[in-house]
Amino acid sequence: MQSDQSLTAYASRRMRLAGSAILESGNPWFVPLDQLQTAFNRDGKELITFANYDYLGIADHPAIRNAAHSALDQLGVGALGSRLVGGERLVHAEFEEAMARFVGADACLTLVSGYLTNLSTISHLMGNRDLILYDELSHNSILSGVAGSKATSMEFRHNDMDHLQSLLTKERGNYRKCLIVVEGLYSMDGDIPNLPELLALKDRFGCWLLVDEAHSIGGLGRTGRGLSEHFGEDPRRIDIIIGTLSKTFASCGGFICAQRSVLDWMRFTLPGFVYSVGLPPVIAAAAHAALEVLVSEPARPAALQLNAEHFLNRAEEAGLATGSAVGRSIIPVLFPDLTSTMECSDSLLKEGIYAPPIVQVGVPKHLPRIRFFISARHTFQEIDRTVATLESFILSGDGPQRRAALELDAAQV
């Protein structure tokens, strides 16, 4: 007989608490996208997806495919070790130098996981006499890095610079070092922090600033260089820029941009780098090729921004609740409850539009949404059809009440 103290029993209880009842009416997640596309094509239909990070529409770019093939043929699949003790390849340094030039930083260091990059960097930097101040809507990788640190940590209200300043005024003098952590583009809300104010507070109170640019590089700034380009600020004023290779760069892994002396130290001490395998050469080569496409085809960031602005404008015209989104790579559409969120996602899929719901695991239980990743590859026609489908769903059945609930929900965000 199974004990109530078994791992299986524990997992079952935790799953129920996490909301497993949601799955009783169907599971819209973990859909094999290739299988879904094949099914639609077999029926003579096209599938529009807003569920992927391919912001610049380059995941199948010939230059990236060719670079990956070449690296595979010459170097094989894996790095076969930590870079410190045998996993280093020329392709690593070449890519890091190119990324540092692009971002406008002194140096760059790549890690095998984007999630690990935040977790390892934050926990490594800050000790028990230090303070971490982080935005309350920070990504889980940031929260894990904060939790893994011995430093004191405090959250400030989302994008509220007055609240951050009040915390600094009250607390900064009690700690040796202070790290402020924000995202360049918030992954669930599609909004951005006020970088000039952050830099002013950093300088005034003698802090370090870490900006996670996972979703903002490629989508913010005239040439896609991220938050600093968007605001016209020198990226070297940001102490640490964290990035991922799984969004704009269509591969996987993470990177850190900082002063060269900082990264020289981290090469020998950062746990997530020292004790993890290096980027597989095929991935490093593919990401490097993606970076070269971004640099050589500046029309792609512009197309992405036009598409995102068009989506946001059309959504607002249709009365959809988009919260504080600024009209860049990510635009959420908020719903008043779980049921309507799930039903709308299903309604979209029936019309050939794939956009899975985001519910209580990724966002607060009372703020479910469908998150739309915008790509340079989307067309205005696809966007218009998507917004029209959303609008049709909202106006169906209890339309006026549902619209009123959406507007109320948007006002609360």
PESUL-V621462 format. One record per pair of residues at least 4 apart in sequence whose C-alpha atoms are under 6 Angstrom apart, sorted by sequence separation. I is the first residue (numbers start at 1). GAP is how many residues later the second one is. If there is no record, write none. Layout:
# PESUL-V621462
<<I,GAP> <I,GAP>>
This chain:
# PESUL-V621462
<<11,4> <16,4> <23,4> <41,4> <62,4> <71,4> <72,4> <83,4> <100,4> <116,4> <117,4> <120,4> <126,4> <167,4> <168,4> <186,4> <201,4> <202,4> <213,4> <216,4> <220,4> <221,4> <225,4> <228,4> <245,4> <246,4> <266,4> <270,4> <271,4> <272,4> <292,4> <293,4> <311,4> <316,4> <340,4> <349,4> <359,4> <360,4> <380,4> <395,4> <398,4> <399,4> <4,5> <15,5> <40,5> <72,5> <81,5> <82,5> <83,5> <100,5> <185,5> <186,5> <202,5> <219,5> <221,5> <228,5> <246,5> <315,5> <348,5> <349,5> <360,5> <394,5> <40,6> <81,6> <185,6> <218,6> <220,6> <245,6> <246,6> <325,6> <335,6> <80,7> <100,7> <185,7> <217,7> <220,7> <228,7> <245,7> <79,8> <100,8> <156,8> <184,8> <217,8> <221,8> <245,8> <217,9> <221,9> <244,9> <245,9> <359,9> <216,10> <220,10> <244,10> <322,10> <358,10> <243,11> <322,11> <345,11> <358,11> <96,12> <243,12> <321,12> <345,12> <358,12> <242,13> <321,13> <357,13> <242,14> <241,15> <312,15> <241,16> <240,17> <240,18> <309,18> <136,19> <239,19> <308,19> <131,20> <133,20> <135,20> <136,20> <308,20> <130,21> <131,21> <132,21> <133,21> <134,21> <135,21> <136,21> <119,22> <123,22> <128,22> <131,22> <133,22> <136,22> <118,23> <122,23> <127,23> <128,23> <135,23> <305,23> <118,24> <127,24> <119,25> <123,25> <126,25> <115,26> <119,26> <123,26> <179,28> <183,28> <184,28> <178,29> <179,29> <180,29> <181,29> <182,29> <183,29> <184,29> <209,29> <212,29> <213,29> <214,29> <179,30> <185,30> <209,30> <210,30> <211,30> <212,30> <213,30> <214,30> <218,30> <185,31> <208,31> <210,31> <184,32> <335,33> <159,34> <335,34> <334,35> <251,36> <333,36> <333,37> <249,38> <332,38> <332,39> <331,40> <332,40> <249,41> <331,41> <330,42> <184,43> <330,43> <329,44> <130,45> <329,45> <129,46> <130,46> <132,46> <134,46> <129,47> <130,47> <131,47> <132,47> <133,47> <134,47> <135,47> <130,48> <308,66> <336,69> <336,70> <304,71> <335,71> <304,72> <303,73> <223,75> <300,76> <224,77> <219,82> <218,83> <321,85> <323,87> <321,89> <323,90> <219,110> <103,122> <114,130> <104,131> <105,131> <191,133> <191,134> <190,135> <191,135> <189,136> <117,137> <114,139> <113,140> <114,140> <190,140> <112,141> <113,141> <190,141> <111,142> <111,143> <110,144> <111,144> <110,145> <109,146> <109,147> <108,148> <108,149> <107,150> <107,151> <105,152> <107,152> <120,152> <106,153> <107,153> <106,154> <111,162> <112,166> <112,167> <59,191> <87,191> <54,193> <55,193> <95,193> <53,194> <54,194> <82,194> <82,195> <83,195> <81,196> <82,196> <79,199> <79,201> <78,202> <72,210> <71,211> <68,214> <68,217> <67,218> <68,218> <67,219> <64,222> <64,225> <56,244> <49,304> <51,304> <47,305> <48,305> <49,305> <50,305> <47,306> <57,318> <56,319> <57,319> <55,320> <56,320> <57,320> <50,322> <51,322> <50,323>>
